[in-house]
């Protein structure tokens, strides 16, 4: 699965904290250091590759990491801060 920030959403570091900000709604969503790292890697590589890399970095089972990453992505999609698409196709 690929993830992208929704139109008008930025991921910014403000005073040492990672924040998603929607210019469309004015809403912001703070991320802890781990969630921000997970999101950045998923944005860069897609969730499947991110799962593998993060499981190794954090020394946890890939299934456990997948559940955590899917939960984070699900929350961001629900808040309309991110969108997802399949890795397959054009």
N, CA, C and O of each residue as an XYZ file, in Angstrom:
360
protein
N       0.843     -1.175      0.000
C       0.000      0.000      0.000
C       0.890      1.241      0.000
O       1.910      1.296      0.687
N       0.486      2.214     -0.773
C       1.176      3.504     -0.803
C       0.377      4.480      0.040
O      -0.850      4.408      0.094
N       1.069      5.381      0.688
C       0.426      6.427      1.468
C       0.979      7.763      1.019
O       2.161      7.882      0.697
N       0.124      8.759      1.001
C       0.538     10.118      0.665
C      -0.227     11.064      1.583
O      -1.321     10.751      2.053
N       0.357     12.203      1.824
C      -0.361     13.219      2.582
C      -1.499     13.751      1.722
O      -1.350     13.899      0.509
N      -2.618     14.035      2.340
C      -3.758     14.589      1.614
C      -3.387     15.967      1.082
O      -2.500     16.633      1.617
N      -4.075     16.385      0.023
C      -3.838     17.712     -0.555
C      -3.984     18.771      0.537
O      -4.949     18.764      1.302
N      -3.022     19.668      0.595
C      -3.063     20.741      1.577
C      -2.552     20.352      2.953
O      -2.672     21.131      3.899
N      -1.978     19.148      3.081
C      -1.448     18.690      4.369
C       0.068     18.692      4.322
O       0.670     18.259      3.339
N       0.678     19.179      5.382
C       2.130     19.188      5.484
C       2.562     18.454      6.745
O       1.834     18.431      7.737
N       3.735     17.862      6.704
C       4.371     17.256      7.869
C       5.561     18.143      8.196
O       6.513     18.238      7.421
N       5.496     18.783      9.340
C       6.481     19.788      9.704
C       6.996     19.531     11.112
O       6.278     19.009     11.965
N       8.235     19.902     11.340
C       8.816     19.817     12.681
C       8.788     21.224     13.270
O       9.427     22.137     12.747
N       8.047     21.390     14.357
C       7.892     22.685     15.015
C       8.351     22.558     16.459
O       7.798     21.770     17.227
N       9.351     23.327     16.822
C       9.887     23.326     18.186
C      10.163     21.911     18.686
O       9.840     21.557     19.820
N      10.773     21.107     17.801
C      11.163     19.759     18.177
C      10.059     18.729     18.127
O      10.276     17.583     18.522
N       8.868     19.101     17.648
C       7.750     18.166     17.567
C       7.270     18.057     16.131
O       7.212     19.049     15.405
N       6.925     16.836     15.729
C       6.414     16.605     14.379
C       4.903     16.811     14.383
O       4.186     16.269     15.225
N       4.434     17.615     13.415
C       3.025     17.976     13.349
C       2.537     17.874     11.907
O       3.188     18.357     10.980
N       1.382     17.239     11.737
C       0.677     17.280     10.456
C      -0.277     18.456     10.532
O      -0.994     18.620     11.519
N      -0.285     19.276      9.487
C      -1.148     20.452      9.477
C      -1.916     20.499      8.165
O      -1.334     20.365      7.089
N      -3.228     20.689      8.262
C      -4.078     20.798      7.083
C      -4.377     22.267      6.816
O      -5.004     22.944      7.630
N      -3.924     22.743      5.673
C      -4.219     24.128      5.308
C      -5.679     24.286      4.901
O      -6.207     25.398      4.896
N      -6.328     23.182      4.561
C      -7.747     23.241      4.178
C      -8.650     23.440      5.387
O      -9.611     24.206      5.323
N      -8.348     22.750      6.496
C      -9.228     22.801      7.665
C      -8.653     23.589      8.831
O      -9.385     24.010      9.727
N      -7.344     23.786      8.816
C      -6.692     24.443      9.942
C      -6.392     23.486     11.083
O      -5.855     23.896     12.112
N      -6.734     22.204     10.911
C      -6.491     21.201     11.946
C      -5.027     20.798     11.971
O      -4.347     20.798     10.945
N      -4.555     20.452     13.170
C      -3.200     19.924     13.295
C      -3.263     18.639     14.104
O      -4.183     18.425     14.893
N      -2.265     17.789     13.892
C      -2.208     16.484     14.538
C      -0.763     16.230     14.909
O       0.088     16.091     14.031
N      -0.476     16.169     16.191
C       0.884     15.936     16.660
C       1.252     14.469     16.618
O       0.418     13.606     16.889
N       2.497     14.184     16.280
C       3.006     12.818     16.220
C       4.172     12.674     17.192
O       5.013     13.566     17.303
N       4.214     11.544     17.894
C       5.402     11.304     18.705
C       6.543     10.903     17.774
O       6.332     10.700     16.579
N       7.728     10.792     18.311
C       8.917     10.532     17.495
C       8.809      9.227     16.701
O       9.199      9.173     15.535
N       8.282      8.185     17.332
C       8.153      6.891     16.660
C       7.138      6.964     15.527
O       7.405      6.492     14.422
N       5.979      7.550     15.793
C       4.943      7.666     14.758
C       5.436      8.508     13.591
O       5.166      8.176     12.436
N       6.141      9.572     13.866
C       6.674     10.425     12.793
C       7.672      9.653     11.941
O       7.664      9.775     10.716
N       8.530      8.861     12.574
C       9.506      8.058     11.833
C       8.786      7.024     10.970
O       9.136      6.827      9.806
N       7.782      6.368     11.540
C       7.012      5.368     10.794
C       6.336      6.013      9.581
O       6.378      5.470      8.477
N       5.722      7.163      9.794
C       5.018      7.841      8.706
C       5.984      8.281      7.618
O       5.719      8.060      6.437
N       7.091      8.895      7.990
C       8.059      9.357      6.985
C       8.563      8.194      6.127
O       8.662      8.309      4.905
N       8.876      7.085      6.776
C       9.376      5.931      6.030
C       8.284      5.364      5.118
O       8.571      4.985      3.982
N       7.053      5.302      5.591
C       5.950      4.812      4.755
C       5.700      5.746      3.582
O       5.394      5.284      2.482
N       5.826      7.048      3.795
C       5.660      8.011      2.705
C       6.741      7.817      1.644
O       6.471      7.922      0.448
N       7.961      7.534      2.087
C       9.096      7.396      1.173
C       9.097      6.063      0.427
O       9.439      6.016     -0.755
N       8.714      4.973      1.111
C       8.926      3.639      0.541
C       7.653      2.829      0.319
O       7.700      1.797     -0.351
N       6.528      3.263      0.857
C       5.316      2.447      0.856
C       5.255      1.645      2.142
O       6.279      1.410      2.784
N       4.075      1.232      2.511
C       3.923      0.589      3.816
C       4.587     -0.784      3.892
O       5.107     -1.148      4.946
N       4.584     -1.549      2.812
C       5.176     -2.892      2.868
C       6.675     -2.842      3.162
O       7.164     -3.562      4.032
N       7.390     -2.006      2.446
C       8.834     -1.884      2.690
C       9.103     -1.248      4.054
O      10.045     -1.629      4.748
N       8.278     -0.289      4.428
C       8.436      0.358      5.736
C       8.265     -0.660      6.858
O       9.022     -0.643      7.828
N       7.281     -1.542      6.736
C       7.054     -2.573      7.762
C       8.310     -3.397      7.986
O       8.718     -3.618      9.126
N       8.916     -3.846      6.916
C      10.106     -4.691      7.015
C      11.258     -3.932      7.674
O      11.905     -4.446      8.586
N      11.507     -2.714      7.210
C      12.610     -1.924      7.766
C      12.368     -1.593      9.238
O      13.273     -1.719     10.064
N      11.149     -1.171      9.563
C      10.843     -0.771     10.933
C      10.871     -1.953     11.888
O      11.318     -1.813     13.026
N      10.400     -3.119     11.446
C      10.448     -4.308     12.299
C      11.892     -4.627     12.675
O      12.174     -5.004     13.813
N      12.803     -4.474     11.713
C      14.213     -4.694     12.003
C      14.783     -3.629     12.927
O      15.530     -3.944     13.853
N      14.440     -2.385     12.685
C      14.951     -1.291     13.515
C      14.495     -1.412     14.965
O      15.274     -1.181     15.890
N      13.231     -1.775     15.157
C      12.659     -1.830     16.508
C      12.699     -3.229     17.111
O      12.262     -3.433     18.243
N      13.232     -4.209     16.341
C      13.361     -5.580     16.805
C      12.033     -6.142     17.306
O      11.948     -6.694     18.403
N      10.990     -5.987     16.473
C       9.674     -6.536     16.778
C       9.210     -7.381     15.599
O       9.733     -7.265     14.491
N       8.230     -8.226     15.853
C       7.684     -9.063     14.787
C       7.041     -8.173     13.726
O       6.421     -7.156     14.038
N       7.202     -8.574     12.475
C       6.661     -7.779     11.381
C       5.135     -7.655     11.474
O       4.580     -6.615     11.120
N       4.454     -8.704     11.944
C       2.995     -8.648     12.106
C       2.591     -7.576     13.110
O       1.619     -6.851     12.897
N       3.340     -7.478     14.204
C       3.052     -6.470     15.231
C       3.278     -5.064     14.667
O       2.477     -4.154     14.881
N       4.373     -4.915     13.954
C       4.683     -3.614     13.360
C       3.637     -3.243     12.316
O       3.219     -2.088     12.241
N       3.211     -4.215     11.508
C       2.187     -3.978     10.485
C       0.896     -3.458     11.124
O       0.279     -2.521     10.615
N       0.494     -4.070     12.238
C      -0.732     -3.644     12.927
C      -0.596     -2.198     13.414
O      -1.529     -1.406     13.276
N       0.557     -1.856     13.979
C       0.782     -0.487     14.472
C       0.777      0.522     13.326
O       0.171      1.587     13.440
N       1.449      0.193     12.227
C       1.517      1.099     11.090
C       0.142      1.264     10.445
O      -0.251      2.375     10.090
N      -0.589      0.157     10.295
C      -1.935      0.242      9.726
C      -2.866      1.063     10.608
O      -3.725      1.783     10.098
N      -2.707      0.965     11.916
C      -3.505      1.764     12.840
C      -3.207      3.252     12.654
O      -4.124      4.071     12.577
N      -1.927      3.593     12.582
C      -1.526      4.988     12.368
C      -2.073      5.510     11.050
O      -2.665      6.589     11.004
N      -1.879      4.752      9.983
C      -2.352      5.177      8.669
C      -3.871      5.314      8.674
O      -4.412      6.270      8.117
N      -4.553      4.369      9.297
C      -6.009      4.421      9.378
C      -6.507      5.679     10.075
O      -7.475      6.300      9.635
N      -5.847      6.050     11.159
C      -6.216      7.271     11.881
C      -6.034      8.503     10.996
O      -6.893      9.384     10.960
N      -4.914      8.553     10.286
C      -4.630      9.714      9.444
C      -5.592      9.809      8.266
O      -5.986     10.907      7.870
N      -5.970      8.664      7.704
C      -6.949      8.657      6.619
C      -8.306      9.123      7.149
O      -8.985      9.925      6.508
N      -8.694      8.620      8.314
C      -9.973      9.006      8.912
C     -10.027     10.509      9.184
O     -11.074     11.136      9.029
N      -8.899     11.077      9.587
C      -8.821     12.518      9.858
C      -8.636     13.343      8.578
O      -8.551     14.570      8.621
N      -8.577     12.640      7.434
C      -8.403     13.272      6.119
C      -7.072     14.015      5.988
O      -6.966     15.026      5.294
N      -6.049     13.471      6.688
C      -4.706     14.026      6.597
C      -3.825     13.214      5.648
O      -2.740     13.653      5.269
N      -4.303     12.022      5.266
C      -3.544     11.143      4.380
C      -4.508     10.381      3.490
O      -5.694     10.250      3.793
N      -3.975      9.884      2.392
C      -4.728      9.043      1.457
C      -3.865      7.824      1.143
O      -2.638      7.873      1.225
N      -4.529      6.744      0.787
C      -3.806      5.515      0.442
C      -4.205      5.043     -0.940
O      -5.262      5.398     -1.462
N      -3.337      4.234     -1.518
C      -3.620      3.588     -2.794
C      -2.860      2.271     -2.821
O      -1.946      2.049     -2.028
N      -3.244      1.417     -3.727
C      -2.593      0.121     -3.874
C      -1.206      0.305     -4.489
O      -0.982      1.239     -5.259
N      -0.284     -0.586     -4.147
C       1.036     -0.589     -4.787
C       0.950     -1.085     -6.216
O       1.857     -0.839     -7.012
N      -0.119     -1.776     -6.553
C      -0.246     -2.384     -7.874
C      -0.831     -1.400     -8.862
O      -1.500     -0.438     -8.485
N      -0.577     -1.649    -10.102
C      -1.120     -0.804    -11.156
C      -0.140      0.278    -11.561
O       0.846      0.533    -10.870
N      -0.430      0.925    -12.713
C       0.369      1.928    -13.369
C       1.191      2.735    -12.534
O       1.900      3.613    -13.028
